[in-house]
Amino acid sequence: MKKQFHLQDIILITMIALIFGAIFVGTDYLYNILSVAVGPFANEILFGLWIMAGPLAIYLTRIPGAAIVGEVLGSAAEVIFGGTFGIAALLSGIVQGIGSELGFAIWRYKNWGWASLLTSSITTTIVAFTYELFKLGYIHYSIGMIMALFTVRLISVIFFGTIVVHSVFKLLDRAHALRHLGPEK
């Protein structure tokens, strides 16, 4: 495992951030439409997509701190591209990046398989949901509603942050773009 960022890592994370910043802006508008139809569940349905920059950045570079950097740069790109959430997206990116990073830290940055991605999805969901209990006012909902929102978010994050990120990794691996990383564990 690499312990520090090199130029190619910075370029890769920046590209991930720019791509996801654009995706985040696009889904901001989808969120506005969905929120009319399903209320607060719109946030939870799309949440997994909004956290992908972090786990993808660390999974492709295997450098401690890359999940935070990827998520923060992705949210910064969203702000620069004119996302509807404005500067608040940056704070959310920090929280989401910390949540993602925590999942890989639990494995001491030694497991690069399904377990680390799944752990990252769980820690991201817990950390970000705890933050948003207060930010979004979820704390005022009934316990049943809070549990329903959490469950939908967890499913979304596992789908996008574990399954889709692993699928992207496998596609890049089959294209021989990741030989420098070595095998998954």
VOPA-132757 format. One line per field, with one value per atom (N, C-alpha, C): residue number from 1; residue in three letters; x, y, z. Coordinates in pm, whole numbers, plus 50000, padded with zeros to 5 digits. Each point is the difference from the previous one (the first is absolute). Example, Ala and Ser with C-alpha at 12.3 -4.5 7.8 and 13.67 -1.06 7.14 Angstrom:
2
n: [1	1	1	2	2	2]
res: [Ala	Ala	Ala	Ser	Ser	Ser]
east: [51319	49911	50090	49965	50082	49923]
north: [49431	50119	50120	50105	50119	50109]
up: [50780	50000	50000	49928	50006	50073]
***
This chain:
185
n: [1	1	1	2	2	2	3	3	3	4	4	4	5	5	5	6	6	6	7	7	7	8	8	8	9	9	9	10	10	10	11	11	11	12	12	12	13	13	13	14	14	14	15	15	15	16	16	16	17	17	17	18	18	18	19	19	19	20	20	20	21	21	21	22	22	22	23	23	23	24	24	24	25	25	25	26	26	26	27	27	27	28	28	28	29	29	29	30	30	30	31	31	31	32	32	32	33	33	33	34	34	34	35	35	35	36	36	36	37	37	37	38	38	38	39	39	39	40	40	40	41	41	41	42	42	42	43	43	43	44	44	44	45	45	45	46	46	46	47	47	47	48	48	48	49	49	49	50	50	50	51	51	51	52	52	52	53	53	53	54	54	54	55	55	55	56	56	56	57	57	57	58	58	58	59	59	59	60	60	60	61	61	61	62	62	62	63	63	63	64	64	64	65	65	65	66	66	66	67	67	67	68	68	68	69	69	69	70	70	70	71	71	71	72	72	72	73	73	73	74	74	74	75	75	75	76	76	76	77	77	77	78	78	78	79	79	79	80	80	80	81	81	81	82	82	82	83	83	83	84	84	84	85	85	85	86	86	86	87	87	87	88	88	88	89	89	89	90	90	90	91	91	91	92	92	92	93	93	93	94	94	94	95	95	95	96	96	96	97	97	97	98	98	98	99	99	99	100	100	100	101	101	101	102	102	102	103	103	103	104	104	104	105	105	105	106	106	106	107	107	107	108	108	108	109	109	109	110	110	110	111	111	111	112	112	112	113	113	113	114	114	114	115	115	115	116	116	116	117	117	117	118	118	118	119	119	119	120	120	120	121	121	121	122	122	122	123	123	123	124	124	124	125	125	125	126	126	126	127	127	127	128	128	128	129	129	129	130	130	130	131	131	131	132	132	132	133	133	133	134	134	134	135	135	135	136	136	136	137	137	137	138	138	138	139	139	139	140	140	140	141	141	141	142	142	142	143	143	143	144	144	144	145	145	145	146	146	146	147	147	147	148	148	148	149	149	149	150	150	150	151	151	151	152	152	152	153	153	153	154	154	154	155	155	155	156	156	156	157	157	157	158	158	158	159	159	159	160	160	160	161	161	161	162	162	162	163	163	163	164	164	164	165	165	165	166	166	166	167	167	167	168	168	168	169	169	169	170	170	170	171	171	171	172	172	172	173	173	173	174	174	174	175	175	175	176	176	176	177	177	177	178	178	178	179	179	179	180	180	180	181	181	181	182	182	182	183	183	183	184	184	184	185	185	185]
res: [Met	Met	Met	Lys	Lys	Lys	Lys	Lys	Lys	Gln	Gln	Gln	Phe	Phe	Phe	His	His	His	Leu	Leu	Leu	Gln	Gln	Gln	Asp	Asp	Asp	Ile	Ile	Ile	Ile	Ile	Ile	Leu	Leu	Leu	Ile	Ile	Ile	Thr	Thr	Thr	Met	Met	Met	Ile	Ile	Ile	Ala	Ala	Ala	Leu	Leu	Leu	Ile	Ile	Ile	Phe	Phe	Phe	Gly	Gly	Gly	Ala	Ala	Ala	Ile	Ile	Ile	Phe	Phe	Phe	Val	Val	Val	Gly	Gly	Gly	Thr	Thr	Thr	Asp	Asp	Asp	Tyr	Tyr	Tyr	Leu	Leu	Leu	Tyr	Tyr	Tyr	Asn	Asn	Asn	Ile	Ile	Ile	Leu	Leu	Leu	Ser	Ser	Ser	Val	Val	Val	Ala	Ala	Ala	Val	Val	Val	Gly	Gly	Gly	Pro	Pro	Pro	Phe	Phe	Phe	Ala	Ala	Ala	Asn	Asn	Asn	Glu	Glu	Glu	Ile	Ile	Ile	Leu	Leu	Leu	Phe	Phe	Phe	Gly	Gly	Gly	Leu	Leu	Leu	Trp	Trp	Trp	Ile	Ile	Ile	Met	Met	Met	Ala	Ala	Ala	Gly	Gly	Gly	Pro	Pro	Pro	Leu	Leu	Leu	Ala	Ala	Ala	Ile	Ile	Ile	Tyr	Tyr	Tyr	Leu	Leu	Leu	Thr	Thr	Thr	Arg	Arg	Arg	Ile	Ile	Ile	Pro	Pro	Pro	Gly	Gly	Gly	Ala	Ala	Ala	Ala	Ala	Ala	Ile	Ile	Ile	Val	Val	Val	Gly	Gly	Gly	Glu	Glu	Glu	Val	Val	Val	Leu	Leu	Leu	Gly	Gly	Gly	Ser	Ser	Ser	Ala	Ala	Ala	Ala	Ala	Ala	Glu	Glu	Glu	Val	Val	Val	Ile	Ile	Ile	Phe	Phe	Phe	Gly	Gly	Gly	Gly	Gly	Gly	Thr	Thr	Thr	Phe	Phe	Phe	Gly	Gly	Gly	Ile	Ile	Ile	Ala	Ala	Ala	Ala	Ala	Ala	Leu	Leu	Leu	Leu	Leu	Leu	Ser	Ser	Ser	Gly	Gly	Gly	Ile	Ile	Ile	Val	Val	Val	Gln	Gln	Gln	Gly	Gly	Gly	Ile	Ile	Ile	Gly	Gly	Gly	Ser	Ser	Ser	Glu	Glu	Glu	Leu	Leu	Leu	Gly	Gly	Gly	Phe	Phe	Phe	Ala	Ala	Ala	Ile	Ile	Ile	Trp	Trp	Trp	Arg	Arg	Arg	Tyr	Tyr	Tyr	Lys	Lys	Lys	Asn	Asn	Asn	Trp	Trp	Trp	Gly	Gly	Gly	Trp	Trp	Trp	Ala	Ala	Ala	Ser	Ser	Ser	Leu	Leu	Leu	Leu	Leu	Leu	Thr	Thr	Thr	Ser	Ser	Ser	Ser	Ser	Ser	Ile	Ile	Ile	Thr	Thr	Thr	Thr	Thr	Thr	Thr	Thr	Thr	Ile	Ile	Ile	Val	Val	Val	Ala	Ala	Ala	Phe	Phe	Phe	Thr	Thr	Thr	Tyr	Tyr	Tyr	Glu	Glu	Glu	Leu	Leu	Leu	Phe	Phe	Phe	Lys	Lys	Lys	Leu	Leu	Leu	Gly	Gly	Gly	Tyr	Tyr	Tyr	Ile	Ile	Ile	His	His	His	Tyr	Tyr	Tyr	Ser	Ser	Ser	Ile	Ile	Ile	Gly	Gly	Gly	Met	Met	Met	Ile	Ile	Ile	Met	Met	Met	Ala	Ala	Ala	Leu	Leu	Leu	Phe	Phe	Phe	Thr	Thr	Thr	Val	Val	Val	Arg	Arg	Arg	Leu	Leu	Leu	Ile	Ile	Ile	Ser	Ser	Ser	Val	Val	Val	Ile	Ile	Ile	Phe	Phe	Phe	Phe	Phe	Phe	Gly	Gly	Gly	Thr	Thr	Thr	Ile	Ile	Ile	Val	Val	Val	Val	Val	Val	His	His	His	Ser	Ser	Ser	Val	Val	Val	Phe	Phe	Phe	Lys	Lys	Lys	Leu	Leu	Leu	Leu	Leu	Leu	Asp	Asp	Asp	Arg	Arg	Arg	Ala	Ala	Ala	His	His	His	Ala	Ala	Ala	Leu	Leu	Leu	Arg	Arg	Arg	His	His	His	Leu	Leu	Leu	Gly	Gly	Gly	Pro	Pro	Pro	Glu	Glu	Glu	Lys	Lys	Lys]
east: [50084	49916	50088	49963	50071	49959	50091	49972	49986	50035	49993	49947	49952	49947	50113	49986	50091	49918	50067	49932	49889	50023	49896	49878	50020	49888	49919	50070	49933	49919	50057	49928	49877	50015	49888	49889	50035	49899	49933	50076	49942	49902	50035	49908	49873	50015	49883	49913	50064	49927	49924	50063	49934	49882	50020	49891	49884	50032	49892	49941	50078	49943	49891	50026	49899	49879	50027	49890	49918	50069	49930	49907	50047	49916	49878	50022	49887	49899	50048	49907	49937	50061	49935	49863	49996	49874	49902	50051	49917	49944	50083	49956	49881	50009	49891	49869	50007	49880	49949	50092	49963	49943	50053	49954	49853	49952	49857	49918	50053	49926	50012	50120	50020	50054	50002	50042	50143	50025	50138	50066	49921	50059	50080	49978	50078	50148	50030	50138	50061	49922	50051	50019	49911	50010	50127	50030	50115	50130	49992	50117	50121	49978	50111	50078	49932	50067	50088	49953	50072	50125	50019	50118	50104	49979	50087	50142	50019	50134	50101	49959	50091	50047	49907	50046	50070	49958	50066	50144	50019	50135	50095	49956	50090	50016	49896	50007	50094	50007	50086	50143	50022	50135	50061	49916	50042	50094	49966	50078	49912	50042	49923	49974	49877	49961	49935	50014	49948	49848	49930	49853	49955	50066	49965	50031	50120	50039	49905	49970	49911	49862	49944	49865	49996	50101	50004	50020	50090	50021	49876	49933	49876	49893	49987	49900	50043	50130	50048	49970	50019	49966	49851	49919	49855	49968	50064	49977	50044	50118	50053	49911	49945	49914	49859	49971	49870	49893	50039	49902	49899	49881	49891	50020	50089	50019	50105	50069	50098	50111	50052	50116	49970	49873	49963	50046	50012	50046	50142	50080	50138	50008	49920	49997	49951	49899	49952	50109	50076	50111	50105	50028	50097	49947	49875	49939	49997	49958	49992	50138	50099	50137	50055	49974	50044	49932	49871	49928	50057	50030	50057	50139	50081	50138	50001	49909	49992	49985	49921	49980	50128	50085	50128	50100	49992	50090	49974	49874	49968	50079	50019	50078	50149	50038	50140	50060	49912	50041	50072	49961	50063	49904	49872	49901	49944	50016	49951	49899	49916	49897	49862	49906	49860	49983	50074	49982	50029	50108	50034	49898	49954	49899	49868	49961	49876	50013	50113	50023	49995	50062	49998	49857	49920	49860	49923	50026	49931	50044	50132	50048	49958	49999	49954	49855	49918	49858	49981	50067	49984	50046	50120	50056	49915	49969	49924	49856	49939	49862	49994	50096	50004	50011	50086	50015	49868	49935	49879	49874	50008	49887	49967	50104	49983	49996	50089	50006	49867	49945	49877	49874	50020	49885	49934	50069	49944	49971	50070	49984	49855	49925	49862	49900	50047	49912	49982	49900	49979	50116	50021	50107	49981	49875	49973	50042	49971	50039	50152	50065	50146	50062	49947	50052	49977	49885	49971	50098	50023	50095	50141	50041	50133	50013	49899	50003	50012	49922	50007	50139	50054	50135	50102	49994	50097	49996	49882	49986	50062	49972	50056	50152	50054	50145	50066	49940	50057	49997	49891	49993	50107	50002	50094	50142	50015	50131	50073	49928	50063	49992	49880	49981	50047	49958	50039	50149	50052	50144	50081	49962	50073	49990	49885	49982	50090	50010	50090	50144	50037	50134	50026	49906	50018	50012	49921	50011	50138	50048	50134	50108	49981	50096	50005	49884	49996	50065	49997	50064	50150	50048	50141	50046	49907	50034	50046	49991	50029	50110	50085	50104	50092	50016	50089	49946	49872	49941	50021	50018	50010	49859	49993	49870	49919	49869	49911	50026	49969	50008	49867]
north: [49881	50119	50124	50094	50127	50083	50078	50081	50148	50040	50142	50017	50120	50032	50030	49948	50033	50077	50059	50081	49923	49874	49923	49980	49988	49985	50130	50110	50131	50024	49965	50016	49909	49875	49906	50050	50040	50047	50127	50088	50122	49967	49903	49958	49940	49915	49942	50112	50097	50112	50081	50029	50078	49924	49874	49918	49993	49971	49989	50135	50106	50134	50028	49962	50018	49908	49877	49907	50053	50052	50055	50114	50088	50112	49947	49902	49941	49936	49932	49936	50100	50117	50105	50032	50009	50032	49883	49879	49882	49995	50037	50005	50096	50117	50098	49945	49926	49939	49887	49913	49887	50044	50109	50043	50040	50046	50031	49871	49894	49873	49916	49996	49908	50068	50132	50074	49969	49979	49980	49872	49908	49878	50027	50115	50036	50007	50064	50011	49863	49912	49867	49911	50010	49920	50036	50130	50047	50004	49982	50022	49917	49876	49913	50053	50062	50059	50116	50075	50118	49968	49875	49966	49922	49978	49911	50054	50129	50054	49955	49996	49961	49856	49903	49862	49965	50061	49972	50053	50120	50058	49914	49956	49920	49858	49947	49863	49992	50109	50001	50043	50072	50044	49924	49952	49927	50083	50127	50091	50053	49984	50058	50148	50042	50139	50027	49907	50022	50009	49930	50007	50141	50056	50137	50098	49989	50091	49987	49878	49979	50057	49977	50048	50152	50057	50146	50068	49947	50060	49982	49886	49980	50100	50024	50098	50142	50027	50132	50022	49895	50010	50025	49935	50023	50146	50058	50141	50088	49974	50079	49988	49880	49978	50055	50056	50064	49910	49901	49910	50077	49946	50070	50008	49918	50001	50101	50061	50103	49950	50091	49971	49893	49978	49894	49863	49985	49873	49970	50104	49980	49940	50050	49944	49855	49974	49862	49910	50052	49923	49963	50092	49972	49886	50012	49898	49865	49998	49876	49939	50084	49952	49937	50062	49944	49865	49992	49874	49890	50032	49902	49957	50096	49973	49908	50023	49921	49850	49967	49859	49932	50071	49943	49998	50102	50006	49884	49960	49885	49877	49986	49887	50033	50114	50046	50011	50031	50020	49878	49880	49877	49911	50025	49919	50083	49952	50073	49916	49929	49919	50048	49909	50032	50049	49938	50033	50147	50053	50140	50094	49969	50084	49996	49883	49988	50073	49984	50071	50150	50047	50142	50048	49920	50039	50012	49909	50003	50121	50023	50115	50132	50007	50123	50026	49896	50016	50046	49938	50035	50143	50034	50133	50110	49983	50103	50010	49887	50003	50067	49972	50063	50152	50044	50144	50058	49929	50054	49983	49921	49997	50142	50078	50138	50099	49983	50093	50003	49883	49991	49994	50000	49998	49864	49894	49866	49966	50063	49974	50023	50079	50032	49895	49905	49895	49890	49918	49884	49903	49913	49901	49909	49966	49917	50068	50128	50076	50013	50025	50011	49867	49890	49868	49972	50042	49980	50081	50126	50085	49940	49956	49940	49875	49916	49876	50028	50095	50035	50054	50085	50054	49888	49909	49891	49916	49969	49923	50077	50129	50083	50005	50019	50009	49866	49892	49868	49976	50037	49980	50082	50131	50086	49994	50002	50008	49868	49890	49868	49933	49975	49922	50075	50125	50075	50034	50041	50030	49875	49885	49876	49966	50025	49972	50090	50127	50092	49950	49961	49946	49880	49907	49879	50033	50096	50041	50057	50085	50058	49893	49905	49891	49913	49969	49919	50074	50133	50081	50016	49934	50004	50141	50080	50137	50008	49889	50004	49902	49961	49901	50044	50129	50052	49978	49962	49983	49862	49902	49863	49943	49877	49933	50054	49976	50030	49899	50040	49907	49990]
up: [50000	50000	50000	49915	49995	50122	50050	50119	49967	49878	49967	49857	49973	49869	49902	49880	49890	49896	49904	49899	49931	49962	49931	50089	50132	50094	50007	50006	50007	49873	49885	49873	49998	50042	50002	50092	50121	50096	49948	49937	49943	49888	49917	49893	50058	50102	50068	50056	50065	50061	49896	49889	49895	49939	49973	49945	50098	50126	50099	50035	49996	50020	49898	49875	49895	50024	50041	50031	50117	50103	50116	49960	49912	49955	49926	49913	49927	50093	50102	50092	50097	50016	50080	49940	49869	49934	50008	49987	50016	50143	50095	50140	50016	49939	50012	49946	49892	49941	50090	50041	50085	50135	50054	50133	49999	49885	49989	50007	49940	49993	50129	50060	50112	50126	50003	50119	50040	50129	50047	49947	49948	49945	49873	49936	49882	50035	50112	50046	50023	50061	50036	49878	49904	49877	49922	49992	49922	50079	50130	50085	49959	49965	49962	49882	49906	49886	50045	50099	50047	50081	50039	50079	49921	49874	49922	49978	49998	49972	50105	50126	50107	49991	50003	49994	49868	49891	49873	50002	50056	50006	50082	50116	50084	49944	49941	49948	49879	49923	49882	50031	50111	50034	50116	50091	50120	50088	50013	50083	50112	50125	50110	49977	50023	49980	49866	49906	49865	49997	50090	50001	50040	50098	50042	49887	49943	49893	49881	49959	49886	50022	50118	50028	50014	50065	50017	49864	49919	49866	49912	50013	49924	50041	50130	50045	49963	50001	49957	49852	49920	49857	49983	50082	49994	50027	50099	50034	49883	49945	49889	49877	49976	49884	50019	50117	50022	50058	50078	50062	50085	50010	50070	50150	50057	50145	50045	49903	50032	50090	50081	50084	50105	50032	50096	49950	49868	49944	50045	50019	50042	50140	50092	50135	49997	49919	49985	49943	49905	49942	50103	50091	50107	50088	50042	50087	49929	49874	49924	49978	49972	49981	50127	50114	50128	50023	49973	50016	49913	49875	49909	50045	50034	50044	50122	50091	50122	49970	49899	49964	49956	49928	49957	50115	50088	50115	50096	50012	50087	49956	49871	49946	49992	50056	50002	49860	49905	49861	49944	50044	49953	49922	50009	49931	49885	49877	49883	49923	50072	49939	50040	49990	50030	50144	50093	50142	50029	49942	50026	49938	49881	49936	50078	50044	50077	50134	50065	50126	49978	49893	49967	49975	49933	49976	50131	50091	50129	50082	50007	50079	49937	49868	49934	50034	49993	50031	50144	50094	50141	50027	49954	50026	49935	49872	49929	50050	50031	50049	50137	50085	50132	49985	49912	49972	49949	49910	49937	50084	50105	50094	50044	50020	50047	49884	49903	49886	49922	49976	49922	50086	50131	50091	50016	49960	50014	50146	50090	50143	50046	49924	50036	49950	49920	49950	50105	49979	50088	49980	50098	49992	49879	49967	49882	49871	49988	49881	49992	50113	50002	49956	50049	49962	49852	49948	49857	49915	50037	49926	50005	50119	50015	49914	49998	49923	49850	49951	49857	49968	50088	49977	49998	50096	50006	49873	49952	49876	49883	49991	49894	50006	50120	50015	49972	50043	49968	49849	49935	49856	49927	50024	49927	50055	50133	50062	50011	49986	50005	49863	49953	49877	49876	49986	49880	50004	50116	50010	49967	50054	49971	49851	49940	49857	49915	50036	49929	50014	50122	50023	49910	49994	49919	49851	49953	49859	49970	50088	49982	50012	50089	50017	49875	49944	49875	49883	50007	49896	50028	50105	50041	50037	50050	50040	50146	50072	50143	50042	49909	50031	50114	50015	50104	50141	50014	50133	50058	49919	50052	50021	50052	50016	50117	49993	50112	50110	50122	50113	50065]
***
